[in-house]
Amino acid sequence: MRTWLPIVLLATLTSPAVAAPHAHANSFDQTATAALAAMKSKADTLNVGGVAIVAYFEGDTLQSWSSKMLVVGHYKDLPTDTQKGNNLLAIAYAKAAEMADTLKDSGTATRPPMTGEFGWQGGVTAQTPHGHWIIAFSGRKSEDDVAISRVGLAKATAERPAP
Protein backbone atom coordinates (compact mmCIF):
# COMPACT_ATOMS: atom_id res chain seq x y z
CA MET A 1 0.00 0.00 0.00
CA ARG A 2 2.85 2.42 0.71
CA THR A 3 4.11 2.14 -2.86
CA TRP A 4 0.83 3.59 -4.18
CA LEU A 5 0.88 6.71 -2.02
CA PRO A 6 3.51 8.63 -4.02
CA ILE A 7 1.77 7.77 -7.30
CA VAL A 8 -1.64 8.85 -6.03
CA LEU A 9 -0.17 12.03 -4.56
CA LEU A 10 1.66 12.85 -7.79
CA ALA A 11 -1.50 12.26 -9.84
CA THR A 12 -3.50 14.49 -7.51
CA LEU A 13 -0.98 17.33 -7.62
CA THR A 14 -0.74 17.30 -11.41
CA SER A 15 -4.41 16.76 -12.28
CA PRO A 16 -6.17 19.54 -14.24
CA ALA A 17 -8.78 19.92 -11.48
CA VAL A 18 -6.09 20.95 -9.02
CA ALA A 19 -4.42 23.31 -11.50
CA ALA A 20 -7.69 25.03 -12.51
CA PRO A 21 -7.97 27.46 -9.55
CA HIS A 22 -4.53 28.89 -10.37
CA ALA A 23 -5.47 29.26 -14.04
CA HIS A 24 -8.78 30.90 -13.02
CA ALA A 25 -6.94 33.37 -10.79
CA ASN A 26 -4.56 34.35 -13.61
CA SER A 27 -7.44 34.75 -16.05
CA PHE A 28 -9.41 36.88 -13.59
CA ASP A 29 -6.38 39.02 -12.80
CA GLN A 30 -5.71 39.74 -16.47
CA THR A 31 -9.36 40.52 -17.18
CA ALA A 32 -9.72 42.71 -14.09
CA THR A 33 -6.54 44.60 -14.94
CA ALA A 34 -7.86 45.30 -18.45
CA ALA A 35 -11.26 46.41 -17.09
CA LEU A 36 -9.62 48.70 -14.51
CA ALA A 37 -7.41 50.24 -17.21
CA ALA A 38 -10.51 50.94 -19.32
CA MET A 39 -12.21 52.51 -16.30
CA LYS A 40 -9.17 54.68 -15.56
CA SER A 41 -9.08 55.84 -19.18
CA LYS A 42 -12.77 56.81 -19.06
CA ALA A 43 -12.31 58.54 -15.69
CA ASP A 44 -9.34 60.47 -17.08
CA THR A 45 -11.44 61.53 -20.08
CA LEU A 46 -14.15 62.80 -17.73
CA ASN A 47 -11.51 64.36 -15.44
CA VAL A 48 -12.79 62.27 -12.52
CA GLY A 49 -10.75 60.74 -9.73
CA GLY A 50 -11.92 58.03 -7.38
CA VAL A 51 -11.96 54.28 -6.85
CA ALA A 52 -12.65 51.52 -9.38
CA ILE A 53 -13.56 47.95 -8.38
CA VAL A 54 -13.90 44.84 -10.51
CA ALA A 55 -15.23 41.66 -8.89
CA TYR A 56 -16.49 38.29 -10.09
CA PHE A 57 -18.25 35.48 -8.29
CA GLU A 58 -19.38 32.10 -9.52
CA GLY A 59 -22.97 30.89 -9.25
CA ASP A 60 -26.07 32.84 -8.31
CA THR A 61 -25.40 33.29 -4.60
CA LEU A 62 -22.32 35.05 -3.27
CA GLN A 63 -20.06 32.70 -1.32
CA SER A 64 -16.71 34.21 -2.30
CA TRP A 65 -15.42 36.47 -5.01
CA SER A 66 -12.26 37.59 -6.70
CA SER A 67 -11.78 41.33 -6.83
CA LYS A 68 -9.29 43.96 -7.79
CA MET A 69 -9.31 47.68 -7.01
CA LEU A 70 -7.57 50.71 -8.48
CA VAL A 71 -7.24 54.20 -7.07
CA VAL A 72 -7.68 56.74 -9.87
CA GLY A 73 -6.01 59.87 -8.53
CA HIS A 74 -7.35 59.71 -4.97
CA TYR A 75 -9.40 57.43 -2.75
CA LYS A 76 -10.92 60.05 -0.49
CA ASP A 77 -12.20 63.60 -0.55
CA LEU A 78 -10.74 65.40 2.43
CA PRO A 79 -13.05 67.14 4.89
CA THR A 80 -13.59 70.87 4.62
CA ASP A 81 -15.19 73.44 6.90
CA THR A 82 -18.57 72.70 5.31
CA GLN A 83 -18.32 68.98 4.38
CA LYS A 84 -17.18 65.91 6.31
CA GLY A 85 -15.34 64.37 3.34
CA ASN A 86 -15.86 61.10 1.49
CA ASN A 87 -14.15 57.74 1.73
CA LEU A 88 -14.54 56.79 -1.94
CA LEU A 89 -13.06 53.35 -1.30
CA ALA A 90 -15.79 52.57 1.24
CA ILE A 91 -18.52 53.93 -1.04
CA ALA A 92 -17.35 51.83 -4.00
CA TYR A 93 -17.32 48.67 -1.88
CA ALA A 94 -20.77 49.52 -0.47
CA LYS A 95 -22.06 49.72 -4.06
CA ALA A 96 -20.42 46.36 -4.83
CA ALA A 97 -21.87 44.76 -1.69
CA GLU A 98 -25.37 45.94 -2.58
CA MET A 99 -25.03 44.45 -6.08
CA ALA A 100 -23.74 41.15 -4.72
CA ASP A 101 -26.91 40.83 -2.67
CA THR A 102 -29.49 42.15 -5.14
CA LEU A 103 -27.84 41.08 -8.44
CA LYS A 104 -28.96 44.47 -9.79
CA ASP A 105 -27.05 47.65 -10.58
CA SER A 106 -26.42 49.69 -7.44
CA GLY A 107 -29.19 52.10 -6.56
CA THR A 108 -31.82 50.20 -8.57
CA ALA A 109 -32.91 47.53 -6.09
CA THR A 110 -36.61 47.26 -5.35
CA ARG A 111 -35.94 47.02 -1.62
CA PRO A 112 -34.75 49.80 0.70
CA PRO A 113 -30.98 49.94 1.32
CA MET A 114 -29.83 47.78 4.21
CA THR A 115 -27.42 49.04 6.87
CA GLY A 116 -24.04 49.41 5.17
CA GLU A 117 -25.64 50.24 1.82
CA PHE A 118 -26.44 53.70 0.48
CA GLY A 119 -28.60 52.90 -2.52
CA TRP A 120 -26.35 55.12 -4.64
CA GLN A 121 -25.93 54.50 -8.33
CA GLY A 122 -22.48 53.97 -9.78
CA GLY A 123 -22.12 50.21 -9.96
CA VAL A 124 -23.19 47.83 -12.71
CA THR A 125 -23.49 44.07 -12.79
CA ALA A 126 -23.94 41.38 -15.41
CA GLN A 127 -24.73 37.70 -15.24
CA THR A 128 -22.64 35.24 -17.22
CA PRO A 129 -23.39 31.57 -17.79
CA HIS A 130 -21.29 30.75 -14.71
CA GLY A 131 -21.54 33.75 -12.38
CA HIS A 132 -21.71 37.51 -11.99
CA TRP A 133 -19.50 40.49 -12.75
CA ILE A 134 -19.72 43.38 -10.29
CA ILE A 135 -18.12 46.64 -11.40
CA ALA A 136 -18.24 49.83 -9.31
CA PHE A 137 -16.79 53.31 -9.37
CA SER A 138 -17.04 56.08 -6.82
CA GLY A 139 -15.66 59.54 -7.43
CA ARG A 140 -18.20 62.08 -8.56
CA LYS A 141 -21.84 62.28 -9.54
CA SER A 142 -23.77 59.07 -10.19
CA GLU A 143 -24.01 59.56 -13.96
CA ASP A 144 -20.22 59.72 -14.27
CA ASP A 145 -19.70 56.78 -11.91
CA VAL A 146 -22.16 54.67 -13.94
CA ALA A 147 -20.53 55.65 -17.25
CA ILE A 148 -17.11 54.65 -15.91
CA SER A 149 -18.45 51.38 -14.51
CA ARG A 150 -20.15 50.50 -17.80
CA VAL A 151 -16.83 50.83 -19.64
CA GLY A 152 -15.26 48.42 -17.14
CA LEU A 153 -18.11 45.95 -17.49
CA ALA A 154 -17.92 46.04 -21.29
CA LYS A 155 -14.19 45.32 -21.12
CA ALA A 156 -14.58 42.54 -18.55
CA THR A 157 -17.29 40.73 -20.48
CA ALA A 158 -15.43 41.14 -23.79
CA GLU A 159 -12.19 39.84 -22.27
CA ARG A 160 -13.68 36.97 -20.29
CA PRO A 161 -17.39 36.36 -20.74
CA ALA A 162 -17.29 33.22 -18.59
CA PRO A 163 -14.63 31.42 -16.55
N, C-alpha and C positions, 0 to 999 in steps of 0.2 A: 504494500500500500504506500509506503514512503516513496517509492520510485515514481509514482504517479503525481505526487504533489507538485514537483517543479514543473511538470508538463502542463498540468491544469492551471497553475499560477501563471505561467508564461502565456498560455492561450487566453486567459482572462485579461491580462495586461495588454495584449496586442489586439484584442477583438475590436471591430469597428464600433460596437456599442459603448465601449469604454472611451474610445477616442472622440466620439461625437460631441460631448460637452465642450471639449477644448476647441474643436472646429466651430461649434456654434458661437462660442465666446469671441473667436477671431472674426467671424462673419458679422456678428452684432457690432463689434468695435469698429470695424471698417465702415459699416453702414451708418452707424451713429456719428462717426467723425465726419462723413460726407454730409449728412443732414445738418449737423451743427455748423459746418462751413457754409452751407447754403443759407442757413438762418443768419449767420454773422454778416454775410454779404448783403442780404436784404435789410438787416438792421442798419448797416453802414449806409446803404442807399437812402434809407429813411432818416438818417442821422439820429438813431436811437441807440442808447446803451441799456444794458440790463442783463438778464440771465436766461439762457436757453437750456432746455432739458429735452432729451430724447430717451424714451423708455419703451421696452417691449416685454410683454408677458404672454406665455403660452396658455391656451385654453380660454374659457369664458369667465372664470373666477380667479381673481388675483390670489396667488399663493406665494409667488416671488417674481421679481422682474430683474432685468438687466437695464441699467441706465447710465447715461453719461451727461455731464453738464459742462457748459462753457460760459464764462463771464465775458460779456461783450462790453468792454469799457469799464463798467463798475457793477458791483452787486448790491449796492445800497445807495439810497438817497439820504444824505446826512440831514439831521434835524436843523431847523432854523428857528427863529424867534416865533414864527407863526405856524409851523408844521412840525410834527414829531418825527418825520423821516420815514423811510420805507426800507424794509429788508426785502429786496427783490428776489433773493434766493428763496426765502421762506414763502413768498407769494407764489412763485413759479411752482414750488413743490406742493403747495396747497391746491393749485389748479390741477396738477397731475394726480394728486390723491383723490380729488373729487371725480375726475374722469375714470380712474381705476375702479371706483365704486359704482358709478352710474353708467359707464360705457357710452357716455355722451360728451360732446364738447363742453368744456367748462362754462359755467354760467347758463346752460340750457336745460338743466335737469328739471323734471316736473315736480320734484320735491324741494322743500326749503333746504338751504345749506345746513349741514350738521356742524357741530362745534369743530373748529379747525379748518373749516371751509369758508370761503367768502362769497361764492357764487359769481365770481368775476369771470368775464370772458377773457380769452387769451390763449386757451389751450384747445387743441384739436386731437381727435382720436379716429382711428380706422381699424376695422376688423379685417383680419386676413383669414385664410383657411385654417390657420393653426393658432391664432392668438390675436393680440391687440397692440397697435402702436399708440403711444401716448406722447404727444409733443406739446411743450408749453414754452411760452416766453412771457417774461414780465419786465417791463421797462418804461412804458409810457401809456398812452390811452389804449383802450381795449381794441379798437379797430387796427391799430398798428401791431399790437401783440398778436392778434389773430392772423394778420397778413404774414407776419414773420413765421408763425407756427405753421401755417399752410405750406409755405415754401419748404420747411423742414420735413413735413409729412409727405409732400410730393417726392422729395429726394429719397426719403427712407423707403417708401413703397416702390419706387422705381429701381432702387439699388437692391432691395431684398424684400420682395413681396411676401415671402413666407420662409420660415426657417428650413 
